[in-house]
């Protein structure tokens, strides 16, 4: 049976924006993923709850943002029993759901997540069980990324930040030959967009149409999601 390659991009998506979608498209294309699941966090363990709008709104915005892309799927798997806010458990649930497809999961996270990955719940198991793709963001410098990983994962890291797309694809193909789960660090030229800046603009009555999809902007405006 042919292996199915699935991307998993989790986040609070408060709100989802063009930066998230850009990263998902680039990683989908570079890693030849069949689908990317956008897992909406109910209670993000590494973020303060202040300013976090209800899960139903954030899930609705993700659904609207990905509606036009067949390979992008909104997911509320974090709430599947037993509910858990930890990434390793969400990946396990997705793995079980897609076991019939012989799925290989690629966990996608911002490069700044490397700064605290060692403190994640069961981080060593997550990094050993799934391919992990960390994508750098503008303004975040990571001089020695391997040193931030648990010791067992350091030799499995591939720093591809200075490579061109063709080189990246070739490196990925070679890395996948042995079947070992790897940790990748890439720079895909992601736009400098932050959800906090979008919330600030919307609350101030400023336009955010260049930062979020039109359907998401209309939803935010119609329900006054981030109004004063």
Secondary structure, DSSP 8 states (H G I E B T S, - for coil): ---EEEEEEEE--TT--HHHHHHHHHHHHHHT-SEEEEEE-SS-TTS-STT---HHHHHHHHHHHHTT-TTEEEE-GGGSSS----HHHHHHHHHHHTGGGTEEEEEEEEGGGGGTGGGSTTHHHHHHHSEEEEE--TT---TTGGGGS-HHHHTTEEE-TT--HHHHHHHHHHHHTT----EEEE--------HHHHHHHHHTT---TTTS-HHHHHHHHHHTTT--
